[in-house]
C-alpha cells in the first residue's frame, strides 16, 4: 500500500526552512529546485544526466502534454515516469500559466479556458476538473490546482477577479482530486498579484481548504525582484508551517537564495536550461557568457572548483567555440552545468540551515557573485 504524501520540517534558521517531503516515487530534500521538463524532457539532457546533476524532482506541464502526445496515451504507456524514464518524483503545472502566456489564443469563462492549440489550431478546453484528470492520468506525484495567472503590473480589479476565480477553481480542483490514487498530493495556489490585501485574502481562503501544500503563483511575471520578494515575505507567514511552500516559475540564483530566506521550500524555472542553450553558464562567481570573445583563447575550465565534472573538464575556449558554432553540444553541456550549479546551491542552503548559519552562507555566496568571473588570462 502506498504511503500518504508527507512533509517534515526538520529545522529553521530565521525564516529559512530545512525539510523533506515523501511521494510515491521517493523523498525530496528541501529547499529544492525542480528542473523543467515541460514536454516530458529537460531539453537537451537525458534523464540520467539530470539525476546525476543532483535533481530529485522534475516539473512537467499539463497543457503541453495534453496537446502532445496526449494524457490518455501517456497513461496507456505506463504513465509519465515510465514514459520519460524518470523513476523519481514529478510535479505537474496545471496549465494555469498558459492562461496568461497564451492569452491571444484563449477564451476564459467561469467554467474554464478554451485554447486554440499553438500546434494545429484545434480548440481544446481546460477546466479545473479536466486539468486534475490529465495530471492524474500522467501520474504526477504532486498535482497543482487550476488557476488564472496574470501578468504584472495589472489593475487591482483584474487581480481581484483572477484571485477570486482561482479560489473557486481551487475548490473544484479539490473535488476532482477526491478520486486520486493514494499517496499523491494536491497543492493550492495563492494569487492576488502584488496587492497585499488580495494575497492575504487568497492565502486565508486557501489554507482553510485541505491542500497538501501551497504555492505562491503569479510572480516573476514582469514585476521587479523587490516586489516579488515583498509579496513572498508577506505571504509565507500566512501559510501552514507543516506544509511545503512552492514559489512558481522562479528563477535566478539570487531569487532562490532570497526566497529561501523568506520561507520558501520549492522552486522551478526554465532558466538553467534556456540560458544554457544561449551560451550562459551559472557559476559560484556569477554568470559567464561563453559567447564573449574574451573566452576564445582561454584554456582554463569554466570553474576549476565546481563539483560537476563538465565545468572542470572542458576549456572555456572549447565551450566558446561550441556556442559560436551553434553546436548542440554547447546547450547540452551548459544546461547540465547550470542544473548542477542550481542543485549545488540548494544543497549548500540545506546544509547551512541545518547548521544555523544560513545568513553567513547567503553573504558568502552573494560575495562570490559580486567578485565576478575569473580574471582574464595573462
VOBA-1610 file (N, C-alpha, C; in pm, whole numbers, padded with zeros to 5 digits, always signed):
BEGIN
Unk+00085-00119+00000Unk+00000+00000+00000Unk+00089+00125+00000Unk+00054+00223-00085Unk+00133+00345-00096Unk+00113+00433+00026Unk+00224+00480+00083Unk+00215+00569+00199Unk+00164+00706+00154Unk+00094+00778+00240Unk+00044+00911+00202Unk+00157+01010+00185Unk+00131+01113+00105Unk+00226+01223+00092Unk+00250+01284+00230Unk+00375+01315+00258Unk+00406+01374+00388Unk+00518+01475+00375Unk+00516+01573+00462Unk+00621+01675+00468Unk+00672+01684+00611Unk+00803+01687+00625Unk+00866+01702+00757Unk+00950+01828+00758Unk+00924+01915+00852Unk+01006+02034+00872Unk+01109+02001+00978Unk+01236+01991+00937Unk+01340+01946+01028Unk+01395+02058+01116Unk+01420+02174+01055Unk+01477+02284+01133Unk+01453+02415+01059Unk+01467+02523+01133Unk+01456+02656+01073Unk+01575+02740+01116Unk+01604+02841+01034Unk+01709+02937+01066Unk+01657+03072+01019Unk+01604+03152+01114Unk+01526+03267+01074Unk+01399+03217+01007Unk+01367+03270+00889Unk+01252+03220+00813Unk+01289+03105+00721Unk+01420+03080+00701Unk+01464+02972+00613Unk+01432+02837+00677Unk+01391+02740+00593Unk+01342+02611+00641Unk+01419+02497+00575Unk+01448+02394+00654Unk+01510+02271+00604Unk+01415+02157+00632Unk+01377+02082+00527Unk+01283+01974+00546Unk+01293+01871+00436Unk+01184+01794+00419Unk+01176+01693+00315Unk+01031+01654+00297Unk+00995+01615+00173Unk+00862+01558+00152Unk+00876+01424+00081Unk+00782+01335+00112Unk+00785+01199+00060Unk+00667+01176-00034Unk+00695+01117-00149Unk+00596+01089-00253Unk+00603+00941-00288Unk+00510+00893-00372Unk+00517+00753-00414Unk+00645+00716-00488Unk+00717+00816-00541Unk+00839+00787-00617Unk+00965+00836-00547Unk+00957+00860-00418Unk+01078+00894-00345Unk+01064+01020-00261Unk+01171+01049-00190Unk+01175+01163-00099Unk+01258+01275-00160Unk+01214+01398-00139Unk+01281+01517-00191Unk+01324+01603-00074Unk+01452+01640-00071Unk+01503+01727+00033Unk+01474+01872-00003Unk+01436+01950+00096Unk+01405+02091+00072Unk+01495+02181+00156Unk+01525+02302+00103Unk+01476+02364-00019Unk+01519+02286-00143Unk+01429+02282-00243Unk+01451+02203-00364Unk+01427+02287-00488Unk+01507+02261-00590Unk+01486+02323-00721Unk+01449+02214-00821Unk+01339+02237-00896Unk+01290+02141-00994Unk+01326+02185-01135Unk+01415+02114-01206Unk+01433+02143-01348Unk+01301+02123-01423Unk+01284+02199-01529Unk+01157+02198-01602Unk+01166+02102-01720Unk+01079+02002-01718Unk+01066+01907-01829Unk+00930+01923-01892Unk+00906+02039-01951Unk+00772+02078-01999Unk+00706+01968-02080Unk+00776+01913-02176Unk+00717+01816-02269Unk+00776+01677-02246Unk+00786+01640-02118Unk+00840+01509-02078Unk+00988+01496-02110Unk+01059+01610-02112Unk+01203+01609-02128Unk+01260+01740-02078Unk+01372+01731-02009Unk+01451+01850-01981Unk+01534+01872-02106Unk+01511+01981-02175Unk+01563+02000-02310Unk+01713+01971-02320Unk+01747+01879-02411Unk+01886+01851-02443Unk+01956+01755-02351Unk+01888+01705-02246Unk+01955+01621-02147Unk+01882+01489-02127Unk+01958+01382-02114Unk+01899+01254-02076Unk+01859+01260-01929Unk+01754+01186-01893Unk+01714+01185-01751Unk+01828+01145-01658Unk+01914+01054-01703Unk+02024+01011-01619Unk+02118+01128-01588Unk+02138+01216-01686Unk+02225+01332-01665Unk+02162+01431-01568Unk+02030+01447-01576Unk+01961+01538-01485Unk+01972+01486-01341Unk+01954+01356-01326Unk+01965+01298-01191Unk+02108+01307-01140Unk+02206+01282-01229Unk+02346+01289-01188Unk+02385+01430-01148Unk+02316+01530-01203Unk+02343+01670-01166Unk+02284+01705-01030Unk+02208+01613-00971Unk+02158+01634-00836Unk+02008+01653-00822Unk+01935+01660-00933Unk+01791+01684-00925Unk+01719+01563-00867Unk+01625+01587-00778Unk+01544+01480-00718Unk+01401+01480-00768Unk+01358+01590-00832Unk+01220+01603-00877Unk+01219+01692-01002Unk+01130+01659-01097Unk+01114+01737-01219Unk+00974+01794-01227Unk+00958+01895-01314Unk+00826+01952-01342Unk+00786+01920-01486Unk+00660+01876-01504Unk+00602+01859-01637Unk+00483+01952-01651Unk+00436+01972-01775Unk+00331+02070-01799Unk+00205+02008-01857Unk+00094+02033-01790Unk-00034+01976-01829Unk-00077+02020-01968Unk-00069+02148-01996Unk-00117+02199-02125Unk-00041+02135-02240Unk+00091+02136-02234Unk+00169+02084-02346Unk+00153+01933-02362Unk+00150+01858-02252Unk+00135+01714-02261Unk-00007+01674-02299Unk-00103+01758-02267Unk-00241+01737-02312Unk-00249+01741-02465Unk-00176+01837-02524Unk-00180+01850-02670Unk-00098+01743-02740Unk+00016+01709-02680Unk+00107+01616-02745Unk+00199+01555-02641Unk+00195+01424-02623Unk+00129+01320-02702Unk-00014+01290-02660Unk-00064+01354-02553Unk-00197+01328-02500Unk-00191+01251-02371Unk-00269+01294-02272Unk-00263+01232-02140Unk-00306+01086-02142Unk-00410+01057-02219Unk-00459+00919-02225Unk-00352+00828-02285Unk-00280+00877-02385Unk-00174+00796-02445Unk-00062+00771-02345Unk-00023+00875-02271Unk+00083+00858-02172Unk+00039+00756-02066Unk-00086+00767-02022Unk-00138+00673-01922Unk-00133+00529-01975Unk-00172+00510-02102Unk-00171+00376-02161Unk-00030+00320-02173Unk+00069+00408-02179Unk+00208+00366-02192Unk+00277+00355-02056Unk+00200+00362-01949Unk+00255+00338-01816Unk+00272+00460-01729Unk+00228+00577-01778Unk+00241+00699-01700Unk+00369+00773-01732Unk+00375+00897-01685Unk+00484+00986-01723Unk+00620+00937-01673Unk+00626+00877-01554Unk+00753+00829-01502Unk+00814+00724-01594Unk+00732+00629-01638Unk+00779+00525-01728Unk+00807+00581-01866Unk+00716+00666-01914Unk+00725+00722-02050Unk+00858+00794-02071Unk+00900+00875-01972Unk+01022+00954-01989Unk+01142+00896-01914Unk+01124+00776-01858Unk+01232+00707-01786Unk+01287+00793-01673Unk+01195+00846-01593Unk+01231+00923-01472Unk+01157+00859-01354Unk+01223+00766-01283Unk+01154+00694-01175Unk+01150+00770-01043Unk+01167+00900-01048Unk+01171+00986-00930Unk+01048+01076-00930Unk+01028+01157-00825Unk+00907+01239-00817Unk+00892+01337-00934Unk+00765+01362-00968Unk+00728+01458-01072Unk+00615+01546-01019Unk+00628+01676-01041Unk+00520+01773-01017Unk+00473+01822-01153Unk+00342+01836-01170Unk+00290+01890-01295Unk+00222+02024-01272Unk+00259+02123-01354Unk+00189+02251-01358Unk+00050+02226-01415Unk-00047+02300-01369Unk-00187+02272-01406Unk-00226+02324-01543Unk-00143+02408-01604Unk-00183+02477-01726Unk-00224+02620-01700Unk-00226+02661-01573Unk-00267+02797-01540Unk-00174+02903-01595Unk-00044+02872-01605Unk+00050+02970-01661Unk+00016+02999-01806Unk-00030+02896-01880Unk-00066+02917-02020Unk-00190+03004-02035Unk-00271+03014-01929Unk-00384+03107-01933Unk-00333+03249-01954Unk-00214+03278-01901Unk-00152+03408-01921Unk-00067+03411-02048Unk+00024+03313-02063Unk+00122+03320-02171Unk+00060+03302-02309Unk-00056+03237-02315Unk-00124+03217-02444Unk-00254+03295-02450Unk-00252+03415-02390Unk-00374+03496-02382Unk-00435+03524-02519Unk-00350+03537-02622Unk-00403+03565-02756Unk-00468+03445-02820Unk-00452+03327-02759Unk-00505+03203-02817Unk-00613+03141-02730Unk-00670+03216-02637Unk-00764+03152-02545Unk-00885+03239-02517Unk-00991+03173-02470Unk-01113+03239-02422Unk-01140+03188-02281Unk-01153+03279-02185Unk-01168+03244-02044Unk-01311+03268-01999Unk-01369+03169-01931Unk-01502+03181-01870Unk-01496+03125-01728Unk-01608+03134-01658Unk-01616+03075-01524Unk-01589+02925-01529Unk-01632+02860-01635Unk-01616+02715-01646Unk-01471+02673-01664Unk-01395+02749-01742Unk-01257+02712-01769Unk-01200+02797-01882Unk-01104+02741-01953Unk-01036+02813-02060Unk-01036+02728-02186Unk-01077+02788-02298Unk-01067+02722-02428Unk-00949+02783-02503Unk-00856+02697-02540Unk-00737+02739-02613Unk-00750+02702-02760Unk-00685+02780-02844Unk-00660+02738-02981Unk-00517+02686-02984Unk-00502+02557-03007Unk-00373+02493-02999Unk-00268+02567-03081Unk-00152+02591-03020Unk-00042+02654-03092Unk+00022+02558-03191Unk-00018+02429-03185Unk+00039+02328-03275Unk-00039+02320-03407Unk-00171+02303-03394Unk-00251+02283-03516Unk-00378+02368-03521Unk-00397+02457-03423Unk-00512+02546-03425Unk-00640+02484-03372Unk-00637+02356-03332Unk-00757+02292-03280Unk-00798+02355-03147Unk-00929+02356-03121Unk-00980+02412-02995Unk-00981+02303-02888Unk-00918+02334-02774Unk-00914+02242-02661Unk-00954+02319-02536Unk-01018+02250-02445Unk-01069+02315-02324Unk-01004+02256-02199Unk-00960+02345-02112Unk-00911+02306-01980Unk-01005+02364-01875Unk-01057+02279-01791Unk-01133+02320-01674Unk-01057+02269-01552Unk-01093+02312-01432Unk-01028+02253-01315Unk-01039+02101-01313Unk-01156+02050-01350Unk-01177+01905-01348Unk-01089+01834-01451Unk-01082+01890-01572Unk-01001+01827-01677Unk-00852+01838-01645Unk-00810+01951-01589Unk-00670+01967-01552Unk-00628+01861-01450Unk-00710+01840-01348Unk-00679+01737-01248Unk-00680+01599-01311Unk-00778+01574-01397Unk-00785+01443-01465Unk-00658+01416-01545Unk-00612+01516-01620Unk-00491+01499-01700Unk-00371+01472-01612Unk-00356+01549-01505Unk-00240+01532-01417Unk-00239+01394-01352Unk-00357+01342-01318Unk-00364+01208-01260Unk-00339+01101-01365Unk-00385+01123-01489Unk-00352+01030-01597Unk-00202+01025-01621Unk-00137+01140-01612Unk+00008+01145-01627Unk+00078+01073-01512Unk+00012+01068-01397Unk+00070+01002-01280Unk+00154+01091-01194Unk+00131+01223-01199Unk+00211+01317-01122Unk+00202+01288-00973Unk+00315+01297-00907Unk+00317+01281-00761Unk+00255+01402-00693Unk+00284+01521-00747Unk+00226+01645-00695Unk+00148+01712-00807Unk+00022+01736-00781Unk-00073+01793-00877Unk-00103+01936-00833Unk-00112+02027-00928Unk-00143+02167-00897Unk-00288+02199-00932Unk-00352+02280-00849Unk-00486+02327-00881Unk-00482+02411-01009Unk-00592+02418-01081Unk-00603+02505-01197Unk-00628+02647-01147Unk-00559+02745-01207Unk-00572+02883-01162Unk-00557+02977-01279Unk-00583+03104-01255Unk-00557+03207-01355Unk-00439+03290-01309Unk-00337+03298-01394Unk-00217+03376-01365Unk-00221+03502-01449Unk-00198+03618-01386Unk-00197+03746-01456Unk-00055+03799-01469Unk-00028+03867-01580Unk+00098+03937-01596Unk+00092+04067-01517Unk+00203+04103-01452Unk+00210+04227-01376Unk+00291+04331-01453Unk+00260+04459-01432Unk+00155+04515-01345Unk+00016+04495-01403Unk-00084+04494-01315Unk-00223+04477-01355Unk-00312+04563-01266Unk-00428+04597-01316Unk-00524+04676-01239Unk-00574+04592-01121Unk-00603+04660-01009Unk-00647+04587-00890Unk-00773+04507-00916Unk-00867+04563-00993Unk-00991+04490-01019Unk-00965+04362-01098Unk-00866+04365-01187Unk-00831+04243-01261Unk-00766+04141-01169Unk-00677+04187-01080Unk-00613+04096-00986Unk-00715+04032-00892Unk-00812+04113-00846Unk-00914+04057-00756Unk-01002+03956-00828Unk-01042+03988-00951Unk-01125+03895-01027Unk-01053+03762-01047Unk-00925+03768-01089Unk-00848+03646-01113Unk-00826+03568-00984Unk-00803+03639-00874Unk-00782+03572-00746Unk-00908+03499-00701Unk-01022+03565-00711Unk-01147+03502-00671Unk-01181+03383-00761Unk-01157+03400-00891Unk-01181+03288-00983Unk-01091+03171-00949Unk-00965+03199-00917Unk-00871+03092-00881Unk-00915+03021-00754Unk-00972+03093-00659Unk-01024+03028-00538Unk-01139+02933-00572Unk-01229+02976-00659Unk-01339+02888-00698Unk-01287+02767-00774Unk-01188+02790-00859Unk-01128+02679-00931Unk-01050+02587-00836Unk-00995+02644-00728Unk-00928+02561-00629Unk-01024+02466-00561Unk-01144+02514-00527Unk-01245+02427-00467Unk-01285+02316-00562Unk-01302+02350-00689Unk-01338+02248-00788Unk-01223+02149-00809Unk-01100+02199-00805Unk-00985+02110-00819Unk-00981+02009-00704Unk-01010+02055-00583Unk-01012+01965-00468Unk-01117+01855-00485Unk-01235+01894-00531Unk-01340+01792-00551Unk-01299+01692-00658Unk-01236+01740-00765Unk-01193+01650-00871Unk-01081+01557-00824Unk-01002+01601-00726Unk-00888+01524-00677Unk-00931+01413-00581Unk-01056+01411-00540Unk-01101+01314-00440Unk-01081+01170-00483Unk-01075+01145-00614Unk-01057+01008-00664Unk-00910+00976-00692Unk-00818+01061-00652Unk-00676+01041-00680Unk-00623+00916-00610Unk-00528+00847-00671Unk-00466+00733-00603Unk-00398+00775-00473Unk-00385+00681-00383Unk-00322+00709-00254Unk-00179+00756-00275Unk-00138+00850-00192Unk+00000+00896-00193Unk+00024+01022-00271Unk-00065+01056-00364Unk-00046+01175-00445Unk-00095+01299-00369Unk-00044+01416-00408Unk-00072+01539-00335Unk-00128+01645-00429Unk-00208+01736-00373Unk-00263+01849-00447Unk-00225+01977-00375Unk-00167+02071-00450Unk-00127+02200-00394Unk-00223+02309-00441Unk-00258+02399-00349Unk-00331+02519-00384Unk-00234+02630-00423Unk-00286+02731-00494Unk-00200+02839-00544Unk-00253+02974-00498Unk-00172+03045-00420Unk-00207+03180-00373Unk-00188+03278-00489Unk-00293+03354-00520Unk-00287+03457-00622Unk-00320+03592-00558Unk-00325+03697-00640Unk-00354+03830-00587Unk-00257+03935-00635Unk-00173+03899-00735Unk-00083+03997-00792Unk+00013+04053-00689Unk+00035+04185-00694Unk+00126+04249-00599Unk+00051+04325-00491Unk-00077+04291-00471Unk-00160+04358-00372Unk-00160+04281-00240Unk-00117+04347-00134Unk-00105+04282-00004Unk-00237+04226+00045Unk-00343+04303+00035Unk-00474+04258+00084Unk-00528+04140+00006Unk-00512+04142-00125Unk-00561+04032-00208Unk-00483+03904-00180Unk-00353+03916-00165Unk-00272+03798-00132Unk-00313+03739+00002Unk-00337+03825+00101Unk-00378+03776+00232Unk-00513+03707+00225Unk-00606+03764+00149Unk-00739+03703+00135Unk-00729+03568+00067Unk-00646+03558-00036Unk-00627+03432-00107Unk-00565+03327-00015Unk-00460+03365+00059Unk-00393+03270+00148Unk-00487+03223+00258Unk-00566+03314+00313Unk-00659+03278+00421Unk-00764+03178+00372Unk-00818+03204+00253Unk-00921+03114+00199Unk-00861+02978+00163Unk-00744+02977+00101Unk-00684+02851+00058Unk-00643+02764+00175Unk-00588+02825+00280Unk-00540+02745+00392Unk-00655+02688+00474Unk-00776+02734+00448Unk-00894+02672+00509Unk-00938+02549+00432Unk-00877+02526+00316Unk-00908+02408+00234Unk-00799+02303+00256Unk-00832+02174+00240Unk-00737+02067+00275Unk-00636+02034+00165Unk-00558+02133+00122Unk-00450+02107+00028Unk-00331+02045+00102Unk-00247+01974+00028Unk-00128+01911+00087Unk-00009+02006+00092Unk-00016+02115+00018Unk+00090+02214+00015Unk+00036+02339-00053Unk+00113+02445-00049Unk+00065+02573-00102Unk+00174+02640-00185Unk+00133+02690-00301Unk+00224+02760-00390Unk+00192+02908-00390Unk+00293+02988-00418Unk+00275+03131-00443Unk+00292+03148-00594Unk+00182+03176-00662Unk+00185+03190-00807Unk+00175+03335-00849Unk+00184+03358-00978Unk+00165+03491-01031Unk+00276+03588-00999Unk+00398+03536-00977Unk+00515+03623-00958Unk+00620+03587-01064Unk+00724+03672-01072Unk+00823+03659-01180Unk+00753+03668-01316Unk+00653+03755-01324Unk+00575+03772-01448Unk+00577+03919-01492Unk+00688+03987-01464Unk+00703+04125-01508Unk+00734+04225-01400Unk+00718+04187-01273Unk+00742+04280-01163Unk+00890+04279-01124Unk+00940+04387-01062Unk+01079+04389-01014Unk+01100+04286-00903Unk+01227+04247-00885Unk+01257+04149-00782Unk+01212+04196-00644Unk+01228+04325-00615Unk+01190+04377-00483Unk+01042+04355-00456Unk+00958+04371-00558Unk+00814+04348-00541Unk+00787+04201-00516Unk+00850+04115-00595Unk+00832+03971-00576Unk+00870+03930-00434Unk+00984+03976-00386Unk+01029+03937-00252Unk+00939+03995-00144Unk+00887+04114-00165Unk+00793+04171-00067Unk+00670+04083-00056Unk+00615+04042-00170Unk+00496+03957-00168Unk+00525+03825-00098Unk+00638+03764-00131Unk+00675+03637-00067Unk+00685+03654+00084Unk+00752+03761+00127Unk+00770+03784+00270Unk+00637+03807+00341Unk+00541+03865+00272Unk+00409+03887+00331Unk+00324+03760+00333Unk+00343+03673+00234Unk+00255+03556+00220Unk+00300+03439+00306Unk+00430+03410+00310Unk+00474+03286+00376Unk+00430+03276+00523Unk+00426+03385+00602Unk+00379+03368+00739Unk+00232+03329+00749Unk+00157+03346+00640Unk+00016+03311+00639Unk-00008+03165+00602Unk+00097+03094+00562Unk+00085+02956+00519Unk+00122+02861+00632Unk+00063+02741+00636Unk+00091+02647+00745Unk+00239+02610+00750Unk+00295+02607+00868Unk+00437+02572+00882Unk+00463+02426+00852Unk+00359+02342+00864Unk+00379+02198+00848Unk+00348+02148+00707Unk+00341+02240+00610Unk+00318+02200+00471Unk+00416+02274+00380Unk+00456+02211+00268Unk+00555+02275+00182Unk+00503+02400+00113Unk+00597+02490+00083Unk+00567+02618+00019Unk+00648+02628-00110Unk+00579+02657-00218Unk+00637+02649-00352Unk+00622+02783-00422Unk+00733+02843-00463Unk+00731+02967-00540Unk+00745+02931-00687Unk+00641+02954-00765Unk+00633+02901-00900Unk+00708+02990-01000Unk+00785+02923-01088Unk+00847+02992-01200Unk+00967+03079-01166Unk+01030+03055-01053Unk+01143+03138-01005Unk+01262+03045-00986Unk+01382+03083-01026Unk+01420+03195-01103Unk+01572+03202-01106Unk+01624+03320-01096Unk+01767+03345-01092Unk+01825+03295-00959Unk+01954+03260-00957Unk+02012+03212-00830Unk+01988+03306-00712Unk+01998+03437-00735Unk+01973+03531-00625Unk+01828+03528-00581Unk+01735+03504-00675Unk+01595+03490-00638Unk+01577+03371-00543Unk+01646+03262-00573Unk+01631+03141-00493Unk+01679+03164-00349Unk+01797+03220-00336Unk+01854+03236-00201Unk+01774+03337-00120Unk+01723+03442-00186Unk+01644+03542-00113Unk+01504+03488-00078Unk+01448+03405-00165Unk+01316+03348-00135Unk+01325+03242-00025Unk+01434+03164-00023Unk+01454+03070+00087Unk+01466+03146+00218Unk+01533+03260+00215Unk+01546+03343+00335Unk+01411+03392+00384Unk+01309+03386+00297Unk+01174+03431+00332Unk+01076+03315+00346Unk+01128+03192+00358Unk+01043+03080+00396Unk+00993+02991+00286Unk+01052+02997+00164Unk+01008+02913+00052Unk+01087+02782+00051Unk+01019+02672+00012Unk+01079+02538+00011Unk+01106+02483-00128Unk+01033+02528-00230Unk+01040+02465-00362Unk+01038+02571-00471Unk+01109+02540-00581Unk+01117+02631-00695Unk+01118+02550-00825Unk+01083+02618-00934Unk+01107+02565-01068Unk+01136+02683-01159Unk+01212+02660-01265Unk+01236+02764-01364Unk+01307+02703-01484Unk+01281+02758-01602Unk+01349+02713-01724Unk+01487+02776-01738Unk+01522+02870-01651Unk+01642+02949-01671Unk+01771+02867-01685Unk+01796+02764-01603Unk+01922+02691-01619Unk+01941+02633-01759Unk+01836+02577-01816Unk+01849+02516-01948Unk+01831+02617-02060Unk+01737+02709-02046Unk+01717+02809-02151Unk+01842+02896-02166Unk+01897+02943-02056Unk+02017+03025-02064Unk+02136+02943-02114Unk+02141+02816-02072Unk+02249+02730-02120Unk+02246+02715-02271Unk+02128+02703-02328Unk+02117+02690-02474Unk+02158+02818-02546Unk+02164+02928-02473Unk+02204+03055-02533Unk+02344+03098-02488Unk+02424+03002-02437Unk+02564+03030-02410Unk+02595+03085-02273Unk+02499+03084-02182Unk+02520+03142-02049Unk+02538+03030-01946Unk+02644+03040-01868Unk+02669+02946-01759Unk+02654+03016-01625Unk+02596+02945-01529Unk+02588+02996-01392Unk+02699+02932-01310Unk+02773+03015-01236Unk+02884+02965-01156Unk+02886+03034-01021Unk+02975+02986-00933Unk+02989+03046-00799Unk+03043+03189-00808Unk+03098+03227-00925Unk+03148+03362-00947Unk+03053+03444-01034Unk+02930+03400-01042Unk+02831+03473-01121Unk+02814+03415-01260Unk+02724+03472-01338Unk+02700+03421-01474Unk+02818+03450-01566Unk+02843+03356-01658Unk+02952+03369-01755Unk+02892+03352-01894Unk+02911+03453-01979Unk+02861+03447-02116Unk+02970+03388-02204Unk+02955+03261-02241Unk+03057+03193-02321Unk+03060+03240-02465Unk+02964+03321-02507Unk+02970+03377-02643Unk+03069+03492-02651Unk+03112+03544-02537Unk+03203+03658-02534Unk+03339+03620-02592Unk+03391+03706-02678Unk+03516+03678-02750Unk+03634+03659-02657Unk+03628+03713-02534Unk+03743+03702-02444Unk+03771+03557-02403Unk+03676+03466-02428Unk+03697+03325-02393Unk+03761+03245-02507Unk+03777+03305-02624Unk+03817+03229-02743Unk+03953+03162-02728Unk+04045+03220-02652Unk+04180+03164-02637Unk+04211+03124-02494Unk+04105+03103-02415Unk+04123+03073-02273Unk+04123+02922-02251Unk+04238+02864-02213Unk+04245+02718-02197Unk+04192+02669-02063Unk+04156+02759-01974Unk+04112+02719-01840Unk+03970+02664-01843Unk+03938+02579-01747Unk+03800+02531-01737Unk+03706+02642-01693Unk+03578+02618-01708Unk+03478+02717-01667Unk+03493+02751-01519Unk+03504+02647-01437Unk+03521+02669-01292Unk+03597+02550-01236Unk+03726+02566-01206Unk+03806+02453-01158Unk+03761+02398-01024Unk+03679+02473-00949Unk+03634+02428-00818Unk+03489+02381-00817Unk+03428+02371-00935Unk+03288+02325-00942Unk+03283+02174-00917Unk+03186+02126-00839Unk+03178+01981-00815Unk+03136+01901-00939Unk+03078+01967-01041Unk+03034+01892-01158Unk+03149+01879-01257Unk+03178+01757-01304Unk+03297+01736-01388Unk+03298+01815-01518Unk+03182+01840-01579Unk+03181+01912-01707Unk+03238+02053-01692Unk+03214+02116-01577Unk+03265+02252-01556Unk+03416+02252-01535Unk+03471+02138-01495Unk+03616+02128-01473Unk+03690+02071-01594Unk+03617+02006-01684Unk+03681+01929-01791Unk+03702+02009-01919Unk+03598+02082-01961Unk+03602+02148-02092Unk+03657+02290-02077Unk+03746+02327-02168Unk+03804+02460-02162Unk+03702+02565-02203Unk+03724+02684-02156Unk+03640+02797-02197Unk+03651+02820-02348Unk+03769+02800-02401Unk+03787+02817-02545Unk+03700+02719-02623Unk+03693+02594-02575Unk+03612+02494-02644Unk+03463+02526-02630Unk+03421+02563-02509Unk+03281+02599-02489Unk+03243+02720-02574Unk+03332+02817-02582Unk+03309+02935-02667Unk+03293+02892-02812Unk+03381+02805-02858Unk+03372+02755-02996Unk+03237+02688-03022Unk+03195+02602-02931Unk+03067+02532-02949Unk+02950+02630-02957Unk+02952+02731-02870Unk+02846+02831-02870Unk+02844+02908-03002Unk+02960+02955-03046Unk+02967+03034-03169Unk+02934+02952-03292Unk+02961+02821-03286Unk+02931+02733-03399Unk+02788+02679-03394Unk+02713+02720-03291Unk+02574+02673-03274Unk+02565+02521-03267Unk+02665+02460-03205Unk+02664+02315-03190Unk+02569+02275-03077Unk+02498+02164-03100Unk+02405+02115-02998Unk+02477+02086-02866Unk+02600+02042-02874Unk+02673+02008-02753Unk+02689+02127-02660Unk+02694+02249-02715Unk+02705+02367-02630Unk+02588+02375-02533Unk+02466+02367-02585Unk+02349+02372-02499Unk+02341+02256-02403Unk+02382+02138-02448Unk+02378+02020-02361Unk+02473+02037-02243Unk+02597+02074-02271Unk+02695+02087-02164Unk+02659+02200-02068Unk+02622+02315-02122Unk+02593+02429-02035Unk+02464+02408-01957Unk+02366+02341-02015Unk+02244+02309-01940Unk+02275+02217-01823Unk+02357+02116-01848Unk+02394+02024-01741Unk+02474+02094-01632Unk+02569+02178-01672Unk+02647+02255-01575Unk+02556+02346-01492Unk+02460+02410-01559Unk+02371+02502-01488Unk+02280+02430-01390Unk+02224+02318-01432Unk+02138+02242-01341Unk+02219+02196-01220Unk+02342+02151-01246Unk+02428+02108-01135Unk+02459+02224-01042Unk+02481+02344-01098Unk+02508+02459-01012Unk+02386+02490-00924Unk+02268+02489-00983Unk+02147+02516-00905Unk+02132+02412-00793Unk+02157+02286-00825Unk+02143+02182-00722Unk+02249+02197-00614Unk+02370+02237-00652Unk+02475+02262-00552Unk+02437+02378-00461Unk+02377+02482-00521Unk+02332+02597-00442Unk+02225+02555-00342Unk+02130+02473-00386Unk+02024+02428-00295Unk+02081+02341-00183Unk+02174+02251-00219Unk+02236+02166-00118Unk+02312+02249-00016Unk+02380+02353-00062Unk+02451+02442+00029Unk+02357+02512+00124Unk+02242+02554+00073Unk+02142+02619+00159Unk+02088+02521+00262Unk+02063+02398+00221Unk+02012+02299+00316Unk+02111+02275+00429Unk+02237+02259+00392Unk+02340+02237+00494Unk+02354+02357+00587Unk+02348+02477+00529Unk+02363+02599+00611Unk+02246+02615+00708Unk+02126+02588+00663Unk+02010+02599+00752Unk+02022+02499+00866Unk+02060+02376+00831Unk+02074+02272+00934Unk+02179+02311+01038Unk+02283+02384+00995Unk+02391+02423+01086Unk+02364+02557+01154Unk+02251+02622+01121Unk+02220+02751+01181Unk+02306+02865+01132Unk+02355+02855+01008Unk+02444+02960+00955Unk+02398+03005+00816Unk+02268+03010+00795Unk+02218+03047+00664Unk+02259+03189+00626Unk+02253+03283+00718Unk+02289+03422+00686Unk+02433+03432+00640Unk+02524+03357+00706Unk+02664+03358+00664Unk+02679+03298+00525Unk+02606+03190+00499Unk+02612+03125+00368Unk+02563+03220+00260Unk+02451+03288+00285Unk+02397+03382+00187Unk+02498+03493+00159Unk+02560+03547+00262Unk+02659+03653+00243Unk+02777+03604+00161Unk+02824+03482+00190Unk+02940+03428+00119Unk+02909+03404-00028Unk+02790+03350-00056Unk+02752+03323-00195Unk+02739+03453-00272Unk+02669+03549-00214Unk+02648+03676-00283Unk+02779+03752-00300Unk+02874+03737-00207Unk+03005+03798-00222Unk+03081+03736-00339Unk+03065+03604-00356Unk+03128+03537-00469Unk+03074+03588-00601Unk+02943+03607-00608Unk+02885+03661-00730Unk+02936+03803-00756Unk+02949+03881-00649Unk+02992+04019-00664Unk+03137+04030-00712Unk+03221+03932-00675Unk+03360+03935-00720Unk+03371+03917-00870Unk+03272+03847-00927Unk+03273+03829-01072Unk+03357+03711-01117Unk+03368+03696-01246Unk+03433+03581-01308Unk+03583+03579-01281Unk+03646+03465-01319Unk+03791+03454-01309Unk+03858+03567-01386Unk+03973+03615-01338Unk+04044+03722-01411Unk+04084+03672-01549Unk+04100+03763-01644Unk+04142+03722-01779Unk+04276+03652-01778Unk+04298+03569-01879Unk+04427+03501-01892Unk+04533+03606-01919Unk+04649+03600-01847Unk+04756+03699-01869Unk+04805+03698-02014
//
